[in-house]
Amino acid sequence: MRNSIDTVNSSFARSVRIWLMIGVFMVFVQVIIGGITRLTDSGLSITEWEVIKGTLPPLNEAQWIEAFDKYKEHAKKQYEALHANMTMSEFKIIYFWEYFHRLWARSIGFVFLFPFLYFLWKKMLPSWMIRRLGVAVLLAALAATFGWIMVASGLNDDTRTWVSAYKLVVHLSIATVLFAHLFWTWLKATYPNTSDAHLNHLRRLSYWIIGITLLQIVFGGLMAGMRAGLVHPYFPFFVEGERWGQILNSTNGLSTDAIINYEPDLYIKGVVQIIHRFTAYLLSGMIIYFFWKTRKTQISDRLNKGRYLLIIMLGIQFLIGVMTVINCFGRVPLVYGVLHQAGALILLSILLFISYQLRNPKL
């Protein structure tokens, strides 16, 4: 009996692989919706965390007025600084994005739970996958919990216009790790065998590139959370270079208070933008070097396709990053900002695909 179960599990029914990819896609979309929520200043529009009751939006005019009044009271600094003339129709738009973000998160839970129970009942999931899915559940719960901690950081605080950039970065990082974890699980289910594990030098290099990519996503989260792109919306780096002197001389430099209360501080935002830009150059150089190192190496067709996808996506992502920066006049551009965030996850997924082809079979 056990052998028959192992045979079923090792073959991985197509339905399991599709289910895993749907999960990966839904987490990807959730991160994108989160980006839209952030860039439209929608994150503070819902001032309560109601896991069950919050499934339904306001259903009548009285409920909408109550929700709007709570926003005016609990997100007072943002309302007065950015939306003092906001109409009810405009409030409903920002409310929609925060509501949609929360509703999509709930939907991920339902899409995961019921097929999981079915596949478990049918004994279609091996023990290693059950363990990995258990980790995914913990990551999802942690992301949801920290999502509320992030939102709460921007409420009832007259000194803060937006949520804390640092808590936003933690929330984004957990979501990114969840995305990567699920994508790697899908890879293991879809490609049980690979043929490039002997290329140890390339595997180590791919790990370094993934590490720098994750670090760059963290800096990207800080850029978004601090609106750091607004301090120097020019490319290349030396255009309007005198602005850097003004930015870096705007305070006495790094201090605990400046780091914590970064909102009025140009220096901290300038440092974050400089780090994000130079990390982009470092990452680009490493990816180009990886592409060059593989040009004369005997590799599988999958790895060869992956390296071309990687270099193409690098160019696209770099271009979108430039377009995002040079359009940061007054506010971060919604379309470019969201595309840049999506591009980061796509680039990461390609890197994971490449690293998987090079992986140690025991991992």
RAFEN-V60875 format. One record per backbone hydrogen bond with DSSP energy under -0.5 kcal/mol. CO is the residue of the C=O (numbers start at 1). NH is the residue of the N-H. Records with the same first field share a line. If there is no record, write none. Layout:
CO->NH ; NH
This chain:
1->5
2->6
3->7
4->8
5->9
6->10
7->11
8->12
9->12
13->16 ; 17
14->18
15->19
16->20
17->21
18->22
19->23
20->24
21->25
22->26
23->27
24->28
25->29
26->30
27->31
28->32
29->33
30->34
31->35
32->36
33->37
34->38
35->39
36->40
37->42 ; 43
38->41
42->45
45->47
48->50
49->51
50->54
52->55
53->56
60->64
61->65
62->66
63->67
64->68
65->69
66->70
67->71
68->72
69->73
70->74
71->75
73->76
74->156
75->79
76->80
77->81
78->82 ; 83
79->83
83->86
87->91
88->92
89->93
90->94
91->95
92->96
93->97
94->98
95->99
96->100
97->101
98->102
99->103
100->104
101->105
102->106
103->107
104->108
105->109
106->110
107->111
108->112
109->113
110->114
111->115
112->116
113->117
114->118
115->119
116->120
117->121
118->122
119->124 ; 125
120->123
124->126
126->130
127->131
128->132
129->133
130->134
131->135
132->136
133->137
134->138
135->139
136->140
137->141
138->142
139->143
140->144
141->145
142->146
143->147
144->148
145->149
146->150
147->151
148->152
149->153
150->153 ; 164
151->154
152->155
157->160
164->168
165->169
166->170
167->171
168->172
169->173
170->174
171->175
172->176
173->177
174->178
175->179
176->180
177->181
178->182
179->183
180->184
181->185
182->186
183->187
184->188
185->189
186->190
187->191
196->199
198->200
199->203
200->204
201->205
202->206
203->207
204->208
205->209
206->210
207->211
208->212
209->213
210->214
211->215
212->216
213->217
214->218
215->219
216->220
217->221
218->222
219->223
220->224
221->225
222->226
223->227 ; 228 ; 229
224->227
227->230
228->231
229->232
232->234
236->239
238->241
240->243
241->244 ; 245
242->246
243->247
244->248
245->249
247->250
255->259
256->260
257->261
259->262
260->262
262->265
264->266
265->269
266->270
267->271
268->272
269->273
270->274
271->275
272->276
273->277
274->278
275->279
276->280
277->281
278->282
279->283
280->284
281->285
282->286
283->287
284->288
285->289
286->290
287->291
288->292
289->293
290->294
292->295
294->297
297->299
300->304
301->305
302->306
303->307
304->308
305->309
306->310
307->311
308->312
309->313
310->314
311->315
312->316
313->317
314->318
315->319
316->320
317->321
318->322
319->323
320->324
321->325
322->326
323->327
324->327
325->328
327->329
328->330
329->331
333->337
334->338
335->339
336->340
337->341
338->342
339->343
340->344
341->345
342->346
343->347
344->348
345->349
346->350
347->351
348->352
349->353
350->354
351->355
352->356
353->357
354->358
356->359
357->196
360->363
